[in-house]
């Protein structure tokens, strides 16, 4: 497994539940097409799985 994951927001969180919006904010994804590099850990993977339909993932 890679040490870091590159996550890009490709679909907006508008109209989604507060829980989904809070998860995106927790991942640092605040604007469309924003990319963040996160540590590959179990909590981060769990958050990504909750918003998988809104993001694109690349392992580094």
C-alpha positions, 0 to 999 in steps of 0.5 A, a space after each residue: 500500500 502507498 503511504 499517501 492518497 491523492 483525493 480529488 472532489 469531482 462532484 459537488 456536495 450540494 443537496 447531499 446530507 449534512 453528514 456527507 458535507 461534514 465528511 468532505 470538509 473533514 477531508 479538506 475538500 471544500 471546492 470542486 476539482 480541489 485535490 488533497 494528499 492524505 495519509 493512507 490510514 484506516 480512518 481516512 479510508 473510511 471517510 473516503 468510502 462514505 463519499 466515494 461517489 463524489 471523489 476520484 482517488 489516486 494512490 501515490 
